[in-house]
Amino acid sequence: IPEKSFSPDGDGFQDFLQINYQTDTPDFVANVKIFDTAGRIIKDLVKNELIGTEGFFKWDGSTNENRLARLGVYIIYIQIFSPTGDVKEFKKACALAEKF
């Protein structure tokens, strides 16, 4: 995650969170979920998506209900798995902010 905070206010500057990935082989399937600090799922960003060896996902700050999430800290949970049963999990934090 190159920038740990973003402000989806439409001004063209850090309007989304970019989540970069890189794997050794191109046969991984990814799931990416966004949680609030209370552990509630805010957004199912990626569901069982076949990924290449590198790329990125973007979160625009929206919830599963297509509303803008509240300002605050969020946990990005990333799970990738391969057909051979190799599973990897990652957790990263980010902040949805606004300009002062």
Biopython code that builds the backbone (N, CA, C, O; Angstrom):
import numpy as np
from Bio.PDB.StructureBuilder import StructureBuilder

atoms = [
    (1, "ILE", "N", (0.873, -1.169, 0.000)),
    (1, "ILE", "CA", (0.000, 0.000, 0.000)),
    (1, "ILE", "C", (0.917, 1.227, 0.000)),
    (1, "ILE", "O", (1.449, 1.599, 1.046)),
    (2, "PRO", "N", (1.103, 1.854, -1.157)),
    (2, "PRO", "CA", (2.044, 2.976, -1.238)),
    (2, "PRO", "C", (1.669, 4.158, -0.343)),
    (2, "PRO", "O", (2.535, 4.739, 0.311)),
    (3, "GLU", "N", (0.413, 4.508, -0.313)),
    (3, "GLU", "CA", (-0.067, 5.600, 0.540)),
    (3, "GLU", "C", (-1.014, 5.007, 1.559)),
    (3, "GLU", "O", (-2.003, 4.375, 1.188)),
    (4, "LYS", "N", (-0.735, 5.196, 2.828)),
    (4, "LYS", "CA", (-1.547, 4.585, 3.893)),
    (4, "LYS", "C", (-2.847, 5.323, 4.173)),
    (4, "LYS", "O", (-3.713, 4.800, 4.875)),
    (5, "SER", "N", (-2.999, 6.528, 3.635)),
    (5, "SER", "CA", (-4.263, 7.250, 3.815)),
    (5, "SER", "C", (-4.730, 7.781, 2.470)),
    (5, "SER", "O", (-3.935, 8.006, 1.557)),
    (6, "PHE", "N", (-6.028, 7.972, 2.370)),
    (6, "PHE", "CA", (-6.617, 8.497, 1.148)),
    (6, "PHE", "C", (-7.872, 9.276, 1.489)),
    (6, "PHE", "O", (-8.476, 9.087, 2.545)),
    (7, "SER", "N", (-8.251, 10.150, 0.578)),
    (7, "SER", "CA", (-9.431, 10.994, 0.804)),
    (7, "SER", "C", (-10.281, 10.996, -0.469)),
    (7, "SER", "O", (-10.018, 11.769, -1.390)),
    (8, "PRO", "N", (-11.283, 10.145, -0.519)),
    (8, "PRO", "CA", (-12.102, 10.018, -1.728)),
    (8, "PRO", "C", (-13.088, 11.182, -1.889)),
    (8, "PRO", "O", (-14.304, 11.003, -1.812)),
    (9, "ASP", "N", (-12.533, 12.376, -2.112)),
    (9, "ASP", "CA", (-13.381, 13.566, -2.216)),
    (9, "ASP", "C", (-13.507, 14.098, -3.645)),
    (9, "ASP", "O", (-14.114, 15.145, -3.872)),
    (10, "GLY", "N", (-12.929, 13.371, -4.608)),
    (10, "GLY", "CA", (-13.082, 13.752, -5.997)),
    (10, "GLY", "C", (-12.200, 14.884, -6.465)),
    (10, "GLY", "O", (-12.435, 15.441, -7.537)),
    (11, "ASP", "N", (-11.180, 15.243, -5.682)),
    (11, "ASP", "CA", (-10.312, 16.353, -6.089)),
    (11, "ASP", "C", (-9.138, 15.908, -6.959)),
    (11, "ASP", "O", (-8.322, 16.734, -7.368)),
    (12, "GLY", "N", (-9.048, 14.599, -7.244)),
    (12, "GLY", "CA", (-7.979, 14.090, -8.090)),
    (12, "GLY", "C", (-6.697, 13.770, -7.358)),
    (12, "GLY", "O", (-5.736, 13.321, -7.982)),
    (13, "PHE", "N", (-6.647, 13.986, -6.049)),
    (13, "PHE", "CA", (-5.459, 13.706, -5.252)),
    (13, "PHE", "C", (-5.782, 12.643, -4.207)),
    (13, "PHE", "O", (-6.586, 12.878, -3.305)),
    (14, "GLN", "N", (-5.156, 11.478, -4.329)),
    (14, "GLN", "CA", (-5.346, 10.356, -3.403)),
    (14, "GLN", "C", (-6.830, 10.056, -3.164)),
    (14, "GLN", "O", (-7.274, 9.940, -2.022)),
    (15, "ASP", "N", (-7.579, 9.934, -4.249)),
    (15, "ASP", "CA", (-9.009, 9.661, -4.155)),
    (15, "ASP", "C", (-9.335, 8.189, -3.919)),
    (15, "ASP", "O", (-10.486, 7.845, -3.650)),
    (16, "PHE", "N", (-8.336, 7.323, -4.018)),
    (16, "PHE", "CA", (-8.561, 5.903, -3.763)),
    (16, "PHE", "C", (-7.323, 5.307, -3.110)),
    (16, "PHE", "O", (-6.232, 5.874, -3.159)),
    (17, "LEU", "N", (-7.528, 4.149, -2.500)),
    (17, "LEU", "CA", (-6.430, 3.407, -1.888)),
    (17, "LEU", "C", (-5.964, 2.370, -2.895)),
    (17, "LEU", "O", (-6.766, 1.590, -3.407)),
    (18, "GLN", "N", (-4.684, 2.361, -3.175)),
    (18, "GLN", "CA", (-4.126, 1.374, -4.096)),
    (18, "GLN", "C", (-3.443, 0.281, -3.304)),
    (18, "GLN", "O", (-2.629, 0.554, -2.422)),
    (19, "ILE", "N", (-3.780, -0.967, -3.627)),
    (19, "ILE", "CA", (-3.228, -2.136, -2.947)),
    (19, "ILE", "C", (-2.450, -2.932, -3.992)),
    (19, "ILE", "O", (-3.046, -3.609, -4.829)),
    (20, "ASN", "N", (-1.140, -2.854, -3.945)),
    (20, "ASN", "CA", (-0.290, -3.547, -4.909)),
    (20, "ASN", "C", (-0.040, -4.983, -4.459)),
    (20, "ASN", "O", (-0.026, -5.273, -3.263)),
    (21, "TYR", "N", (0.157, -5.881, -5.428)),
    (21, "TYR", "CA", (0.527, -7.256, -5.102)),
    (21, "TYR", "C", (1.555, -7.760, -6.103)),
    (21, "TYR", "O", (1.665, -7.266, -7.225)),
    (22, "GLN", "N", (2.304, -8.765, -5.654)),
    (22, "GLN", "CA", (3.279, -9.439, -6.502)),
    (22, "GLN", "C", (3.407, -10.870, -5.997)),
    (22, "GLN", "O", (3.615, -11.098, -4.806)),
    (23, "THR", "N", (3.281, -11.835, -6.909)),
    (23, "THR", "CA", (3.384, -13.247, -6.548)),
    (23, "THR", "C", (4.448, -13.921, -7.413)),
    (23, "THR", "O", (4.896, -13.366, -8.416)),
    (24, "ASP", "N", (4.839, -15.119, -7.007)),
    (24, "ASP", "CA", (5.836, -15.873, -7.762)),
    (24, "ASP", "C", (5.246, -16.576, -8.979)),
    (24, "ASP", "O", (5.931, -16.780, -9.982)),
    (25, "THR", "N", (3.973, -16.943, -8.883)),
    (25, "THR", "CA", (3.316, -17.651, -9.984)),
    (25, "THR", "C", (1.979, -16.983, -10.302)),
    (25, "THR", "O", (1.400, -16.318, -9.444)),
    (26, "PRO", "N", (1.490, -17.155, -11.521)),
    (26, "PRO", "CA", (0.277, -16.447, -11.935)),
    (26, "PRO", "C", (-1.036, -17.173, -11.641)),
    (26, "PRO", "O", (-2.080, -16.763, -12.148)),
    (27, "ASP", "N", (-1.015, -18.220, -10.853)),
    (27, "ASP", "CA", (-2.231, -19.015, -10.685)),
    (27, "ASP", "C", (-2.933, -18.801, -9.350)),
    (27, "ASP", "O", (-3.715, -19.655, -8.932)),
    (28, "PHE", "N", (-2.681, -17.699, -8.677)),
    (28, "PHE", "CA", (-3.323, -17.422, -7.392)),
    (28, "PHE", "C", (-4.715, -16.810, -7.598)),
    (28, "PHE", "O", (-4.972, -16.114, -8.580)),
    (29, "VAL", "N", (-5.576, -17.086, -6.665)),
    (29, "VAL", "CA", (-6.913, -16.489, -6.609)),
    (29, "VAL", "C", (-6.936, -15.615, -5.358)),
    (29, "VAL", "O", (-6.427, -16.016, -4.311)),
    (30, "ALA", "N", (-7.528, -14.417, -5.463)),
    (30, "ALA", "CA", (-7.493, -13.460, -4.355)),
    (30, "ALA", "C", (-8.875, -13.143, -3.818)),
    (30, "ALA", "O", (-9.867, -13.126, -4.547)),
    (31, "ASN", "N", (-8.905, -12.894, -2.521)),
    (31, "ASN", "CA", (-10.049, -12.312, -1.827)),
    (31, "ASN", "C", (-9.510, -11.124, -1.036)),
    (31, "ASN", "O", (-8.494, -11.236, -0.350)),
    (32, "VAL", "N", (-10.189, -9.996, -1.134)),
    (32, "VAL", "CA", (-9.779, -8.805, -0.397)),
    (32, "VAL", "C", (-11.016, -8.241, 0.291)),
    (32, "VAL", "O", (-12.029, -7.968, -0.353)),
    (33, "LYS", "N", (-10.919, -8.071, 1.603)),
    (33, "LYS", "CA", (-12.025, -7.522, 2.388)),
    (33, "LYS", "C", (-11.526, -6.334, 3.188)),
    (33, "LYS", "O", (-10.373, -6.291, 3.617)),
    (34, "ILE", "N", (-12.416, -5.370, 3.382)),
    (34, "ILE", "CA", (-12.110, -4.191, 4.179)),
    (34, "ILE", "C", (-12.929, -4.278, 5.463)),
    (34, "ILE", "O", (-14.146, -4.457, 5.416)),
    (35, "PHE", "N", (-12.260, -4.150, 6.609)),
    (35, "PHE", "CA", (-12.912, -4.208, 7.916)),
    (35, "PHE", "C", (-12.728, -2.877, 8.638)),
    (35, "PHE", "O", (-11.720, -2.195, 8.452)),
    (36, "ASP", "N", (-13.705, -2.516, 9.459)),
    (36, "ASP", "CA", (-13.497, -1.363, 10.340)),
    (36, "ASP", "C", (-12.772, -1.843, 11.593)),
    (36, "ASP", "O", (-12.505, -3.037, 11.728)),
    (37, "THR", "N", (-12.454, -0.948, 12.497)),
    (37, "THR", "CA", (-11.683, -1.321, 13.694)),
    (37, "THR", "C", (-12.481, -2.169, 14.677)),
    (37, "THR", "O", (-11.906, -2.761, 15.591)),
    (38, "ALA", "N", (-13.796, -2.235, 14.499)),
    (38, "ALA", "CA", (-14.621, -3.099, 15.342)),
    (38, "ALA", "C", (-14.732, -4.508, 14.756)),
    (38, "ALA", "O", (-15.387, -5.369, 15.342)),
    (39, "GLY", "N", (-14.095, -4.752, 13.598)),
    (39, "GLY", "CA", (-14.109, -6.075, 12.990)),
    (39, "GLY", "C", (-15.271, -6.335, 12.058)),
    (39, "GLY", "O", (-15.476, -7.472, 11.632)),
    (40, "ARG", "N", (-16.036, -5.308, 11.732)),
    (40, "ARG", "CA", (-17.172, -5.481, 10.807)),
    (40, "ARG", "C", (-16.704, -5.335, 9.362)),
    (40, "ARG", "O", (-15.892, -4.467, 9.044)),
    (41, "ILE", "N", (-17.231, -6.204, 8.490)),
    (41, "ILE", "CA", (-16.903, -6.093, 7.063)),
    (41, "ILE", "C", (-17.580, -4.859, 6.504)),
    (41, "ILE", "O", (-18.792, -4.685, 6.625)),
    (42, "ILE", "N", (-16.774, -4.006, 5.890)),
    (42, "ILE", "CA", (-17.269, -2.787, 5.271)),
    (42, "ILE", "C", (-17.422, -2.987, 3.767)),
    (42, "ILE", "O", (-18.382, -2.517, 3.158)),
    (43, "LYS", "N", (-16.455, -3.696, 3.181)),
    (43, "LYS", "CA", (-16.451, -3.860, 1.730)),
    (43, "LYS", "C", (-15.817, -5.193, 1.354)),
    (43, "LYS", "O", (-14.725, -5.527, 1.815)),
    (44, "ASP", "N", (-16.517, -5.952, 0.509)),
    (44, "ASP", "CA", (-15.931, -7.125, -0.135)),
    (44, "ASP", "C", (-15.346, -6.615, -1.445)),
    (44, "ASP", "O", (-16.044, -6.540, -2.456)),
    (45, "LEU", "N", (-14.076, -6.270, -1.424)),
    (45, "LEU", "CA", (-13.452, -5.604, -2.565)),
    (45, "LEU", "C", (-13.190, -6.556, -3.722)),
    (45, "LEU", "O", (-13.424, -6.211, -4.881)),
    (46, "VAL", "N", (-12.705, -7.750, -3.411)),
    (46, "VAL", "CA", (-12.382, -8.747, -4.440)),
    (46, "VAL", "C", (-12.867, -10.095, -3.948)),
    (46, "VAL", "O", (-12.624, -10.476, -2.803)),
    (47, "LYS", "N", (-13.558, -10.815, -4.824)),
    (47, "LYS", "CA", (-14.057, -12.146, -4.472)),
    (47, "LYS", "C", (-13.591, -13.162, -5.501)),
    (47, "LYS", "O", (-14.005, -13.127, -6.660)),
    (48, "ASN", "N", (-12.731, -14.061, -5.067)),
    (48, "ASN", "CA", (-12.272, -15.176, -5.905)),
    (48, "ASN", "C", (-11.830, -14.738, -7.295)),
    (48, "ASN", "O", (-12.248, -15.308, -8.303)),
    (49, "GLU", "N", (-10.984, -13.726, -7.330)),
    (49, "GLU", "CA", (-10.493, -13.197, -8.604)),
    (49, "GLU", "C", (-9.129, -13.797, -8.923)),
    (49, "GLU", "O", (-8.213, -13.745, -8.101)),
    (50, "LEU", "N", (-8.998, -14.366, -10.121)),
    (50, "LEU", "CA", (-7.725, -14.890, -10.578)),
    (50, "LEU", "C", (-6.789, -13.719, -10.843)),
    (50, "LEU", "O", (-7.142, -12.785, -11.562)),
    (51, "ILE", "N", (-5.591, -13.772, -10.259)),
    (51, "ILE", "CA", (-4.654, -12.654, -10.409)),
    (51, "ILE", "C", (-3.390, -13.116, -11.126)),
    (51, "ILE", "O", (-3.055, -14.301, -11.116)),
    (52, "GLY", "N", (-2.706, -12.185, -11.736)),
    (52, "GLY", "CA", (-1.427, -12.452, -12.381)),
    (52, "GLY", "C", (-0.295, -12.367, -11.375)),
    (52, "GLY", "O", (-0.516, -12.423, -10.166)),
    (53, "THR", "N", (0.906, -12.232, -11.881)),
    (53, "THR", "CA", (2.059, -12.192, -10.991)),
    (53, "THR", "C", (2.249, -10.833, -10.338)),
    (53, "THR", "O", (2.924, -10.734, -9.314)),
    (54, "GLU", "N", (1.665, -9.780, -10.910)),
    (54, "GLU", "CA", (1.688, -8.483, -10.242)),
    (54, "GLU", "C", (0.554, -7.615, -10.760)),
    (54, "GLU", "O", (0.076, -7.771, -11.884)),
    (55, "GLY", "N", (0.145, -6.703, -9.907)),
    (55, "GLY", "CA", (-0.952, -5.811, -10.249)),
    (55, "GLY", "C", (-1.388, -5.047, -9.016)),
    (55, "GLY", "O", (-0.642, -4.905, -8.047)),
    (56, "PHE", "N", (-2.619, -4.557, -9.077)),
    (56, "PHE", "CA", (-3.127, -3.816, -7.929)),
    (56, "PHE", "C", (-4.649, -3.865, -7.905)),
    (56, "PHE", "O", (-5.305, -4.144, -8.909)),
    (57, "PHE", "N", (-5.182, -3.584, -6.720)),
    (57, "PHE", "CA", (-6.610, -3.407, -6.496)),
    (57, "PHE", "C", (-6.804, -1.980, -6.018)),
    (57, "PHE", "O", (-5.884, -1.380, -5.464)),
    (58, "LYS", "N", (-7.988, -1.433, -6.227)),
    (58, "LYS", "CA", (-8.283, -0.073, -5.771)),
    (58, "LYS", "C", (-9.549, -0.085, -4.927)),
    (58, "LYS", "O", (-10.538, -0.733, -5.269)),
    (59, "TRP", "N", (-9.498, 0.650, -3.810)),
    (59, "TRP", "CA", (-10.693, 0.877, -2.996)),
    (59, "TRP", "C", (-11.014, 2.361, -3.052)),
    (59, "TRP", "O", (-10.169, 3.205, -2.753)),
    (60, "ASP", "N", (-12.234, 2.665, -3.435)),
    (60, "ASP", "CA", (-12.669, 4.054, -3.578)),
    (60, "ASP", "C", (-13.328, 4.606, -2.322)),
    (60, "ASP", "O", (-13.870, 5.711, -2.340)),
    (61, "GLY", "N", (-13.287, 3.845, -1.230)),
    (61, "GLY", "CA", (-13.885, 4.286, 0.030)),
    (61, "GLY", "C", (-15.341, 3.916, 0.181)),
    (61, "GLY", "O", (-15.974, 4.271, 1.176)),
    (62, "SER", "N", (-15.883, 3.205, -0.797)),
    (62, "SER", "CA", (-17.304, 2.842, -0.724)),
    (62, "SER", "C", (-17.499, 1.580, 0.112)),
    (62, "SER", "O", (-16.588, 0.769, 0.279)),
    (63, "THR", "N", (-18.718, 1.444, 0.631)),
    (63, "THR", "CA", (-19.103, 0.269, 1.404)),
    (63, "THR", "C", (-19.806, -0.724, 0.478)),
    (63, "THR", "O", (-19.998, -0.448, -0.706)),
    (64, "ASN", "N", (-20.187, -1.876, 1.021)),
    (64, "ASN", "CA", (-20.972, -2.834, 0.245)),
    (64, "ASN", "C", (-22.335, -2.268, -0.163)),
    (64, "ASN", "O", (-22.956, -2.750, -1.110)),
    (65, "GLU", "N", (-22.792, -1.244, 0.560)),
    (65, "GLU", "CA", (-24.079, -0.595, 0.254)),
    (65, "GLU", "C", (-23.901, 0.598, -0.688)),
    (65, "GLU", "O", (-24.833, 1.376, -0.890)),
    (66, "ASN", "N", (-22.706, 0.741, -1.263)),
    (66, "ASN", "CA", (-22.376, 1.838, -2.184)),
    (66, "ASN", "C", (-22.505, 3.220, -1.555)),
    (66, "ASN", "O", (-22.873, 4.183, -2.227)),
    (67, "ARG", "N", (-22.202, 3.311, -0.265)),
    (67, "ARG", "CA", (-22.102, 4.599, 0.426)),
    (67, "ARG", "C", (-20.645, 4.833, 0.771)),
    (67, "ARG", "O", (-19.857, 3.889, 0.826)),
    (68, "LEU", "N", (-20.290, 6.067, 1.000)),
    (68, "LEU", "CA", (-18.931, 6.372, 1.421)),
    (68, "LEU", "C", (-18.747, 5.941, 2.869)),
    (68, "LEU", "O", (-19.551, 6.289, 3.733)),
    (69, "ALA", "N", (-17.693, 5.190, 3.128)),
    (69, "ALA", "CA", (-17.398, 4.742, 4.488)),
    (69, "ALA", "C", (-17.045, 5.946, 5.362)),
    (69, "ALA", "O", (-16.631, 6.990, 4.859)),
    (70, "ARG", "N", (-17.211, 5.788, 6.656)),
    (70, "ARG", "CA", (-16.879, 6.860, 7.602)),
    (70, "ARG", "C", (-15.385, 7.098, 7.644)),
    (70, "ARG", "O", (-14.592, 6.220, 7.305)),
    (71, "LEU", "N", (-15.015, 8.284, 8.059)),
    (71, "LEU", "CA", (-13.604, 8.589, 8.264)),
    (71, "LEU", "C", (-13.067, 7.685, 9.358)),
    (71, "LEU", "O", (-13.770, 7.391, 10.324)),
    (72, "GLY", "N", (-11.830, 7.244, 9.214)),
    (72, "GLY", "CA", (-11.236, 6.424, 10.259)),
    (72, "GLY", "C", (-10.243, 5.425, 9.714)),
    (72, "GLY", "O", (-9.858, 5.466, 8.546)),
    (73, "VAL", "N", (-9.841, 4.529, 10.591)),
    (73, "VAL", "CA", (-8.853, 3.499, 10.273)),
    (73, "VAL", "C", (-9.582, 2.228, 9.830)),
    (73, "VAL", "O", (-10.608, 1.850, 10.397)),
    (74, "TYR", "N", (-9.031, 1.588, 8.816)),
    (74, "TYR", "CA", (-9.597, 0.350, 8.283)),
    (74, "TYR", "C", (-8.503, -0.694, 8.124)),
    (74, "TYR", "O", (-7.333, -0.366, 7.932)),
    (75, "ILE", "N", (-8.903, -1.953, 8.209)),
    (75, "ILE", "CA", (-7.988, -3.069, 8.040)),
    (75, "ILE", "C", (-8.275, -3.721, 6.695)),
    (75, "ILE", "O", (-9.414, -4.072, 6.386)),
    (76, "ILE", "N", (-7.226, -3.875, 5.908)),
    (76, "ILE", "CA", (-7.325, -4.546, 4.617)),
    (76, "ILE", "C", (-6.878, -5.989, 4.849)),
    (76, "ILE", "O", (-5.739, -6.235, 5.248)),
    (77, "TYR", "N", (-7.778, -6.937, 4.598)),
    (77, "TYR", "CA", (-7.463, -8.360, 4.751)),
    (77, "TYR", "C", (-7.370, -8.963, 3.354)),
    (77, "TYR", "O", (-8.325, -8.932, 2.578)),
    (78, "ILE", "N", (-6.197, -9.513, 3.056)),
    (78, "ILE", "CA", (-5.941, -10.085, 1.739)),
    (78, "ILE", "C", (-5.626, -11.564, 1.913)),
    (78, "ILE", "O", (-4.768, -11.941, 2.710)),
    (79, "GLN", "N", (-6.327, -12.387, 1.159)),
    (79, "GLN", "CA", (-6.061, -13.822, 1.169)),
    (79, "GLN", "C", (-5.852, -14.253, -0.275)),
    (79, "GLN", "O", (-6.680, -13.974, -1.142)),
    (80, "ILE", "N", (-4.741, -14.934, -0.525)),
    (80, "ILE", "CA", (-4.514, -15.497, -1.847)),
    (80, "ILE", "C", (-4.272, -16.990, -1.695)),
    (80, "ILE", "O", (-3.662, -17.435, -0.722)),
    (81, "PHE", "N", (-4.754, -17.759, -2.662)),
    (81, "PHE", "CA", (-4.550, -19.200, -2.615)),
    (81, "PHE", "C", (-4.358, -19.729, -4.023)),
    (81, "PHE", "O", (-4.839, -19.149, -4.997)),
    (82, "SER", "N", (-3.641, -20.851, -4.111)),
    (82, "SER", "CA", (-3.338, -21.454, -5.402)),
    (82, "SER", "C", (-4.049, -22.801, -5.520)),
    (82, "SER", "O", (-4.529, -23.337, -4.521)),
    (83, "PRO", "N", (-4.120, -23.349, -6.730)),
    (83, "PRO", "CA", (-4.743, -24.669, -6.907)),
    (83, "PRO", "C", (-4.013, -25.774, -6.155)),
    (83, "PRO", "O", (-4.600, -26.821, -5.881)),
    (84, "THR", "N", (-2.753, -25.564, -5.821)),
    (84, "THR", "CA", (-1.987, -26.577, -5.091)),
    (84, "THR", "C", (-2.222, -26.522, -3.589)),
    (84, "THR", "O", (-1.667, -27.329, -2.843)),
    (85, "GLY", "N", (-3.048, -25.566, -3.137)),
    (85, "GLY", "CA", (-3.366, -25.465, -1.716)),
    (85, "GLY", "C", (-2.521, -24.472, -0.952)),
    (85, "GLY", "O", (-2.678, -24.343, 0.262)),
    (86, "ASP", "N", (-1.641, -23.777, -1.617)),
    (86, "ASP", "CA", (-0.815, -22.756, -0.977)),
    (86, "ASP", "C", (-1.697, -21.560, -0.635)),
    (86, "ASP", "O", (-2.322, -20.983, -1.525)),
    (87, "VAL", "N", (-1.757, -21.179, 0.645)),
    (87, "VAL", "CA", (-2.585, -20.068, 1.097)),
    (87, "VAL", "C", (-1.701, -19.044, 1.804)),
    (87, "VAL", "O", (-0.863, -19.395, 2.634)),
    (88, "LYS", "N", (-1.904, -17.776, 1.461)),
    (88, "LYS", "CA", (-1.182, -16.694, 2.123)),
    (88, "LYS", "C", (-2.188, -15.637, 2.546)),
    (88, "LYS", "O", (-3.130, -15.333, 1.815)),
    (89, "GLU", "N", (-1.977, -15.077, 3.742)),
    (89, "GLU", "CA", (-2.875, -14.049, 4.271)),
    (89, "GLU", "C", (-2.057, -12.841, 4.713)),
    (89, "GLU", "O", (-0.954, -12.972, 5.243)),
    (90, "PHE", "N", (-2.623, -11.673, 4.482)),
    (90, "PHE", "CA", (-1.963, -10.419, 4.843)),
    (90, "PHE", "C", (-2.989, -9.472, 5.451)),
    (90, "PHE", "O", (-4.157, -9.475, 5.062)),
    (91, "LYS", "N", (-2.549, -8.669, 6.398)),
    (91, "LYS", "CA", (-3.386, -7.618, 6.976)),
    (91, "LYS", "C", (-2.606, -6.321, 6.938)),
    (91, "LYS", "O", (-1.443, -6.272, 7.340)),
    (92, "LYS", "N", (-3.240, -5.287, 6.461)),
    (92, "LYS", "CA", (-2.633, -3.962, 6.375)),
    (92, "LYS", "C", (-3.639, -2.951, 6.886)),
    (92, "LYS", "O", (-4.847, -3.164, 6.783)),
    (93, "ALA", "N", (-3.153, -1.862, 7.433)),
    (93, "ALA", "CA", (-4.031, -0.790, 7.921)),
    (93, "ALA", "C", (-3.956, 0.411, 6.985)),
    (93, "ALA", "O", (-2.939, 0.659, 6.337)),
    (94, "CYS", "N", (-5.058, 1.145, 6.934)),
    (94, "CYS", "CA", (-5.098, 2.387, 6.158)),
    (94, "CYS", "C", (-6.049, 3.351, 6.862)),
    (94, "CYS", "O", (-6.764, 2.975, 7.792)),
    (95, "ALA", "N", (-6.043, 4.590, 6.405)),
    (95, "ALA", "CA", (-6.930, 5.589, 6.982)),
    (95, "ALA", "C", (-7.709, 6.270, 5.867)),
    (95, "ALA", "O", (-7.137, 6.719, 4.874)),
    (96, "LEU", "N", (-9.011, 6.338, 6.048)),
    (96, "LEU", "CA", (-9.874, 7.112, 5.154)),
    (96, "LEU", "C", (-9.991, 8.486, 5.828)),
    (96, "LEU", "O", (-10.514, 8.610, 6.935)),
    (97, "ALA", "N", (-9.498, 9.494, 5.141)),
    (97, "ALA", "CA", (-9.385, 10.828, 5.747)),
    (97, "ALA", "C", (-10.071, 11.865, 4.882)),
    (97, "ALA", "O", (-10.586, 11.562, 3.806)),
    (98, "GLU", "N", (-10.067, 13.082, 5.369)),
    (98, "GLU", "CA", (-10.543, 14.219, 4.584)),
    (98, "GLU", "C", (-9.574, 15.368, 4.787)),
    (98, "GLU", "O", (-8.808, 15.383, 5.750)),
    (99, "LYS", "N", (-9.612, 16.320, 3.885)),
    (99, "LYS", "CA", (-8.729, 17.472, 4.010)),
    (99, "LYS", "C", (-9.219, 18.384, 5.133)),
    (99, "LYS", "O", (-10.413, 18.469, 5.421)),
    (100, "PHE", "N", (-8.278, 19.046, 5.740)),
    (100, "PHE", "CA", (-8.627, 20.004, 6.807)),
    (100, "PHE", "C", (-8.907, 21.356, 6.216)),
    (100, "PHE", "O", (-9.218, 22.297, 6.947)),
]
sb = StructureBuilder()
sb.init_structure("model")
sb.init_model(0)
sb.init_chain("A")
sb.init_seg("    ")
for serial, (resi, resn, name, xyz) in enumerate(atoms, 1):
    if name == "N":
        sb.init_residue(resn, " ", resi, " ")
    sb.init_atom(name, np.array(xyz, "f"), 0.0, 1.0, " ", f" {name:<3s}", serial, name[0])
structure = sb.get_structure()
